[in-house]
Amino acid sequence: MRLRVLLACVLLPLCLWAALPVLSSGQGNLQSKIDRTREKIGKKKGTEKVLTSDIAQYTAKIRRLQGRIGKLQVRQQTLQADLDDKKAELVRTQAELRSERARLVRLRARLKQTQKMLAVRLVEMYKADRPDVLTVVLNSDGFADLLSRGEFIKRIADADREIVLTVKRAKEDATATEKRLDKLERKQQKIAAAILARRNEVAAVKGDLIDTRVGYENTQDGKERALSKARVDRHELEEHLEGLEKEQEKVRAKLAQAQGAPGAGPIKRGSGNLVWPVNGPISSGFGGRASPGGIGSTNHQGVDIPVPVGTPVRAADGGRVAIAGPMGGYGNYLCIQHNGSLSTCYAHLSSIGVGVGKNVSQGQVVAQSGNTGNSTGPHLHFEVRINGGAVNPMGYL
C-alpha cells in the first residue's frame, strides 16, 4: 500500500510535467489561429469599408444620372408639345395643299373652257367678217338703228376683252398656285425633317443615359453582393474567433490547473484601512488614460492589477455584497458595501463566490480574477467608491 502511494506521488508530478508542454503548445497554436483570424477579420472590414465607399459613389452617380434623365424627360415633354404643334401645322399645310390642288384643277378646267370659248368666238368673228364703224353707220336704218348697232358692237368688244382677261388671269393664277404649292411642299418637308431630327436627338441622349445608368446599377449590384458576402464571411470569422478564444480560455484554465491554481497568498496591507484584493503590480492607474482601442482617451475609474486567471480575490474590507453578476464591459462584477458611503468593486472576474446580501469579512476570498467583459488581458480591475462615485483607490490601500 505504501509502495502504491509512493509511486503515485512520483508519477503524478511527472504526468503533469509531461502534459504542460502539450497544453502550452496547444495554446500557442490557438493564439496563432486567433491572430490569423483577427487579421482576416481586419481585412474583411477593410474590404467592407472600400465596398461601402464604392457603393456610395455609384449611388451618387446614379442619382446624378437620374437627375439628368429627369431633365431630359422634361425636355422630351417640351419637344413632344412642339412636335404636336408641328404635326397640327403639318395637317393644316396638307389641308391647304389639298385646297390649292383642287383650286388649281378648277382653274385649269375654267382656263380650258375659256380657251374653247375664245376659239369659237374667233371663228365666228372670222366668218361674220366683223364690220367696222363706217359700215355699221351706212347700213343703219335711222338713228335708233344706229344706236342699236353701236351698242351691239360695244358688247361684242367687251365680251371679247373679258374672255382675253379671263384667260390671262387664269394663267397667272395657275402659275402663282403652282409656286405656292412648291413652297408649301418644301415647308412640309422641312417640318417633317425637324420633327425627325428632334425625335432622334431625344432618343439618342436618353438611350445613352439609360444605358449608362443600367451599367452603374449593375456595377452597384455587384458591389452590394460582394459587400454582403464580405459581411457574412466576417460574421463567420468572428464566430470562429469567439470559439477559438473560448477554447483558449479552457486551455489557460487547464494550464492553471496543471500548474496549480495561484493561491490567495498572504494578506497585503498598505497605509490605508483597506487590504489589497490581490498581490501584484499596478499596470494602469486611476484617472485619464488612452482608450484600450488606441482611439481617444477614457477616464479610468479604478486601478488594474495584472494577475493570472483564477487568482483568488479578497474583500478589501468587511461588509455586505450589493452587486454580484455580469455588468456590461465590466464582465463579472462584484461590489461590497462597507458602510453608509464606502464601497469597493471588483471587475473582469472569472467567477464570483458570494451572492447579493451575503456578509463578508475583510480578507475573505470572494471571487477569482479573470478576463471577462471589455478586457485586454487577465487582470483585476479594483474600484473604491464614495456615495457611488469613483475615487482613487490608492488613498485607501
C-alpha positions in Angstrom: 0.0 0.0 0.0 2.8 2.4 0.9 4.5 1.5 -2.4 1.4 2.4 -4.4 1.2 5.8 -2.6 4.9 6.4 -3.2 4.5 5.5 -6.9 1.5 7.8 -7.2 3.4 10.7 -5.6 6.3 10.2 -8.0 4.3 9.6 -11.2 1.7 12.4 -10.8 4.2 15.3 -11.0 5.8 13.6 -13.9 2.5 13.3 -15.8 1.7 16.9 -15.0 5.1 17.9 -16.2 4.7 15.9 -19.4 1.3 17.4 -20.1 2.4 21.0 -19.7 4.3 21.3 -23.0 1.4 19.8 -24.9 -1.1 22.3 -23.3 1.4 25.1 -23.9 1.9 24.0 -27.5 -1.9 23.9 -28.0 -2.2 27.3 -26.5 0.5 28.6 -28.9 -1.3 27.1 -31.9 -4.6 28.6 -30.7 -3.1 32.0 -30.3 -1.6 31.7 -33.8 -5.1 30.8 -35.2 -6.6 33.7 -33.2 -4.1 36.1 -34.6 -4.7 34.9 -38.2 -8.4 35.0 -37.7 -8.2 38.6 -36.4 -6.1 39.5 -39.4 -8.7 38.1 -41.7 -11.4 39.9 -39.9 -9.4 43.2 -40.3 -9.1 42.6 -44.0 -12.8 41.9 -44.3 -13.6 45.1 -42.5 -11.2 46.9 -44.9 -12.9 45.3 -47.9 -16.3 46.3 -46.4 -15.2 49.9 -46.0 -13.9 50.1 -49.6 -17.1 48.4 -51.0 -19.3 50.7 -48.9 -17.4 53.7 -50.3 -17.7 52.4 -53.8 -21.4 51.8 -53.4 -21.9 55.3 -52.1 -20.1 56.7 -55.1 -22.1 54.7 -57.6 -25.3 55.7 -55.7 -24.3 59.3 -56.1 -23.6 58.8 -59.8 -26.9 57.0 -60.4 -28.7 59.9 -58.7 -26.9 62.4 -60.9 -27.8 60.4 -64.0 -31.4 60.1 -62.8 -31.4 63.9 -62.4 -30.2 64.3 -66.0 -32.7 61.7 -67.2 -35.4 63.6 -65.4 -34.4 66.9 -67.1 -34.3 65.1 -70.4 -37.8 63.8 -69.8 -39.0 67.3 -69.2 -37.2 68.4 -72.4 -38.8 65.5 -74.2 -42.2 66.6 -73.0 -41.5 70.1 -74.3 -40.3 68.6 -77.6 -43.4 66.5 -77.7 -45.6 69.5 -77.2 -43.7 71.3 -80.0 -43.9 68.1 -82.1 -47.7 68.1 -81.6 -47.8 71.8 -82.8 -45.7 70.9 -85.8 -48.0 68.0 -86.6 -51.0 70.3 -86.3 -49.2 72.7 -88.6 -48.5 69.9 -91.0 -52.1 68.9 -91.0 -53.1 72.5 -91.8 -50.5 72.7 -94.5 -51.7 69.4 -96.0 -55.2 70.8 -96.0 -54.0 73.9 -97.7 -52.2 71.8 -100.2 -55.4 69.8 -100.9 -57.4 73.0 -101.2 -54.9 74.6 -103.6 -54.7 71.5 -105.7 -58.5 71.4 -106.0 -58.5 75.1 -106.9 -55.8 74.5 -109.5 -57.9 71.8 -111.0 -60.9 74.1 -111.2 -58.7 76.9 -112.7 -57.3 74.6 -115.3 -60.8 73.5 -116.2 -62.0 77.0 -116.4 -59.0 78.0 -118.5 -59.7 75.2 -120.8 -63.3 76.2 -121.1 -62.4 79.9 -121.7 -59.9 78.9 -124.3 -62.6 76.9 -126.2 -65.0 79.9 -126.0 -62.3 82.2 -127.3 -61.6 79.9 -130.2 -65.3 79.7 -131.0 -65.6 83.5 -130.9 -62.6 84.0 -133.2 -64.1 81.6 -135.7 -67.4 83.4 -135.5 -65.7 86.8 -136.0 -63.8 85.4 -138.9 -66.9 84.0 -140.6 -69.0 87.1 -139.9 -66.3 89.4 -141.3 -66.8 91.8 -138.4 -67.9 95.3 -139.8 -66.1 98.4 -139.0 -67.9 101.5 -137.7 -68.4 103.1 -141.1 -70.2 100.1 -142.4 -72.5 100.0 -139.4 -73.4 103.7 -139.9 -74.1 103.4 -143.6 -76.2 100.3 -143.3 -78.3 101.5 -140.3 -82.0 102.5 -140.9 -82.2 105.7 -138.9 -80.7 106.9 -135.7 -82.3 104.4 -133.5 -81.0 101.5 -135.5 -77.5 103.2 -135.5 -77.6 103.3 -131.7 -78.7 99.7 -131.5 -75.9 98.7 -133.8 -73.3 100.7 -131.8 -74.3 99.0 -128.5 -74.1 95.7 -130.2 -70.6 96.4 -131.4 -69.6 97.6 -127.9 -70.9 94.4 -126.2 -69.1 92.3 -128.7 -65.8 94.1 -127.9 -66.4 94.0 -124.2 -67.1 90.2 -124.3 -64.0 89.6 -126.3 -62.0 91.7 -123.9 -63.4 89.8 -120.9 -62.6 86.5 -122.5 -59.0 87.6 -123.0 -58.7 89.0 -119.5 -60.2 85.8 -118.0 -57.7 83.7 -119.9 -54.8 85.9 -118.7 -55.9 85.9 -115.1 -56.4 82.1 -115.1 -52.9 81.6 -116.4 -51.4 84.0 -113.8 -53.4 82.4 -111.0 -52.4 78.9 -112.1 -48.7 79.9 -112.2 -49.0 81.5 -108.7 -50.8 78.5 -107.3 -48.0 76.2 -108.7 -45.4 78.3 -106.9 -47.4 78.3 -103.7 -47.7 74.6 -103.9 -44.0 74.2 -104.3 -43.4 76.5 -101.3 -45.9 74.5 -99.1 -44.4 71.2 -100.2 -40.9 72.4 -99.2 -42.3 73.7 -95.9 -43.9 70.3 -95.3 -40.6 68.5 -95.9 -38.7 70.9 -93.6 -41.2 70.4 -90.8 -41.0 66.6 -91.2 -37.2 66.8 -91.1 -37.3 68.9 -88.0 -39.6 66.6 -86.2 -37.5 63.6 -87.2 -34.3 65.3 -86.0 -35.7 66.2 -82.6 -37.1 62.7 -82.1 -33.7 61.2 -83.0 -31.9 63.7 -80.6 -34.1 62.9 -77.7 -34.0 59.1 -78.3 -30.1 59.1 -78.6 -29.4 61.2 -75.5 -32.0 59.4 -73.4 -30.8 56.0 -74.6 -27.1 56.8 -73.7 -28.1 58.0 -70.3 -30.3 54.9 -69.6 -27.5 52.6 -70.8 -25.0 54.3 -68.5 -27.4 54.2 -65.6 -28.0 50.5 -66.2 -24.3 49.9 -66.3 -23.8 51.7 -63.0 -26.7 49.8 -61.4 -25.2 46.5 -62.5 -21.9 47.5 -61.0 -23.6 48.7 -57.8 -25.5 45.4 -57.5 -22.2 43.5 -57.9 -20.5 45.5 -55.2 -23.5 45.1 -52.9 -23.4 41.4 -53.4 -19.7 41.4 -52.7 -20.3 43.6 -49.6 -23.0 41.2 -48.4 -20.6 38.2 -48.8 -17.8 40.1 -47.0 -20.1 40.8 -44.1 -21.3 37.1 -44.0 -17.6 36.0 -44.1 -16.7 38.5 -41.3 -19.5 37.3 -39.1 -18.4 33.7 -39.6 -14.8 34.6 -38.8 -16.0 36.5 -35.7 -18.0 33.5 -34.6 -14.9 31.3 -35.3 -12.7 33.7 -33.3 -15.1 33.6 -30.4 -14.9 29.8 -30.4 -11.1 30.0 -30.5 -11.0 32.4 -27.6 -13.3 30.2 -25.6 -11.1 27.3 -26.4 -8.0 29.3 -25.4 -9.6 30.1 -22.1 -10.2 26.4 -21.5 -6.5 25.7 -22.3 -5.5 28.5 -19.9 -7.7 27.0 -17.2 -6.2 23.6 -17.8 -2.7 25.0 -17.6 -3.5 26.8 -14.4 -5.0 23.6 -13.0 -1.9 21.6 -14.1 0.5 24.2 -12.7 -1.6 24.6 -9.6 -4.1 27.4 -9.2 -2.5 30.5 -7.8 -3.0 30.8 -4.1 -4.5 33.8 -2.3 -1.2 34.5 -0.7 -0.7 36.5 2.4 -3.0 39.5 3.0 -1.2 42.6 1.8 -1.7 45.8 3.7 -0.7 49.3 2.9 -1.0 52.6 4.8 -4.8 52.7 4.4 -7.7 50.9 6.1 -8.3 48.5 3.1 -6.3 45.4 2.3 -5.1 44.7 -1.3 -7.6 42.4 -3.1 -4.8 40.6 -4.9 -1.0 40.8 -4.7 0.6 42.3 -7.8 1.8 45.5 -9.5 -0.5 48.2 -10.9 -0.5 48.3 -14.7 -3.0 51.1 -15.1 -3.7 53.8 -12.6 -6.8 55.9 -11.7 -7.8 58.8 -14.0 -7.4 59.7 -17.6 -5.6 57.3 -20.0 -5.6 56.3 -23.7 -8.5 54.1 -24.6 -7.7 50.3 -24.9 -8.7 50.5 -28.6 -6.0 53.1 -29.3 -8.5 55.8 -30.3 -9.2 58.8 -28.0 -9.0 58.6 -24.2 -11.1 57.4 -21.3 -11.4 58.2 -17.6 -10.2 55.1 -15.8 -12.3 54.7 -12.6 -10.1 52.3 -10.8 -6.7 50.5 -10.9 -5.7 47.5 -12.9 -3.6 44.7 -11.3 -2.5 42.0 -13.7 -2.8 38.5 -12.3 -3.4 35.1 -13.9 -6.9 33.9 -14.5 -8.3 32.2 -11.4 -6.3 34.2 -8.8 -8.3 34.4 -5.5 -9.7 37.9 -4.9 -10.1 39.0 -1.3 -12.6 41.5 0.1 -10.8 44.8 0.8 -12.9 45.2 3.9 -15.8 43.6 5.7 -19.3 44.4 4.5 -22.4 43.3 2.7 -22.5 42.2 -1.0 -24.5 44.7 -3.0 -23.8 43.6 -6.7 -22.7 40.2 -8.0 -23.1 39.3 -11.6 -22.4 40.3 -15.2 -22.3 44.1 -15.8 -21.6 45.0 -19.5 -18.0 46.0 -20.2 -17.0 45.1 -16.6 -17.7 41.5 -17.2 -18.4 39.6 -14.0 -18.7 42.4 -11.4 -18.8 42.4 -7.6 -19.4 45.3 -5.3 -19.3 45.2 -1.4 -20.9 48.0 0.7 -18.7 48.6 3.7 -20.6 51.4 5.4 -23.1 54.2 4.5 -20.8 55.8 2.0 -17.8 53.5 1.2 -17.9 50.5 -1.1 -15.3 48.6 -3.2 -15.9 46.9 -6.6 -14.0 44.1 -8.5 -14.3 43.6 -12.3 -13.5 41.2 -15.1 -13.8 38.2 -12.7 -13.8 34.6 -13.9 -16.2 33.6 -11.1 -17.9 35.1 -8.1 -18.1 33.1 -4.9 -20.7 35.1 -2.9 -24.2 36.3 -3.6 -26.1 39.6 -3.2 -26.9 40.2 0.5 -24.1 38.0 1.8 -22.0 39.4 4.6 -18.2 39.0 4.2 -15.2 39.8 6.3 -12.0 41.7 5.5 -9.5 39.5 3.6 -12.1 36.8 2.8 -11.8 35.2 -0.7 -14.9 36.3 -2.5 -14.1 35.7 -6.2 -11.5 34.6 -8.8 -9.8 37.0 -11.2 -10.4 36.6 -14.9 -10.6 38.3 -18.4 -14.4 38.8 -18.9 -16.1 41.9 -20.4 -14.0 44.6 -22.2 -10.6 43.4 -21.1 -7.2 43.5 -22.9 -5.8 40.6 -20.8 -6.2 38.7 -17.5 -6.2 41.3 -14.6 -8.3 42.6 -11.7 -10.0 46.0 -12.1 -10.4 47.4 -8.5 -12.5 50.4 -7.6 -13.2 52.4 -4.5 -16.5 54.4 -4.5 -17.7 57.1 -2.1 -21.5 57.6 -2.3 -21.4 55.7 -5.6 -18.7 58.0 -7.2 -15.3 56.5 -8.1 -12.3 57.8 -6.2 -8.6 56.9 -6.4 -8.2 53.6 -4.6 -4.6 54.4 -3.7 -5.8 56.8 -1.0 -7.5 53.8 0.8 -5.0 51.0 0.3 
